[in-house]
Amino acid sequence: MNVYPNLTTAVKSRGSLGLTLNFCRCITSGTKISHARKPNQHRSYKVSSPAEFILHEPKELLASGITTFLPPRSGFRGLVESLSTTLKTTNPPSISRLRALLRAYNSDSLEWSKFAQADATKQYTRNLVYEVPNLFNLLLLVWTPCKASPIHDHTDSHCLMKILKGNLRERRYGIPHASYNCPLVQTSDLNYGLNKVAYMSDKLGVHEISNQSQSEYAVSLHLYFPPNAALRGCKVYNVKTGEYNHTMPTTYDSIVEPNSIF
């Protein structure tokens, strides 16, 4: 029997469950979890070139009438397998297909709770689910109530985000002006509920993600391809001046070894 000190689940039925997050280390029977490893630590990787990937316009993401491209394998493990297979076999990657696969998965905390380590002292935690060097990484983020990310870019990468628990708010801003002392201009303010999927890239601007709940944690799954931010960091912006600081990648809050997934 698996034990998740960081996630306590009260199951009423398969389709109805309550969820409470604690702030303990994740201990899972049969699952190896390591902590405080920097992205790609102890590895030598070639930095992916953004030229290998096409940044599609938003209209390309709205393929009318299409709900799925590949029959998704069952459960969270099947989702990870399908995403990995698609990215390994499609060049350039099909954002529409990846988006459809994420949409087709119905969140079940029993399947992903071992990745969900929370930390009340942080705005959010970054938990590595799976990665293929130079191709993609898949992270599960746990958002502390009333906390937000800084406004940031995506280092010439694509980002797909799926809500696994709760709601997240996205404030999007236009592409920052080349000169400083120019406030960022907000272009949208959206809320994403359970199972919703959002897409972001540097062509669409920069954004901030926040958990507006006063008491509930939110959980989201993030697919980055190529995983440039894990290698090169990203830019964090000041909304009033447009100035930015370059931040290097930090350690993951938890890492589940690949053999625990496949």
Beta strands, then each sheet from edge to edge (+ up, - down):
strand 1: 7-13
strand 2: 16-21
strand 3: 33-34
strand 4: 124-132
strand 5: 136-143
strand 6: 151-152
strand 7: 158-165
strand 8: 168-173
strand 9: 186-192
strand 10: 197-201
strand 11: 206-210
strand 12: 218-225
strand 13: 234-237
strand 14: 244-247
strand 15: 254-256
sheet 1: 1+ 2-
sheet 2: 3+ 15- 4- 5+ 12- 7+ 10-
sheet 3: 6+ 13- 14+
sheet 4: 9+ 8- 11+
end
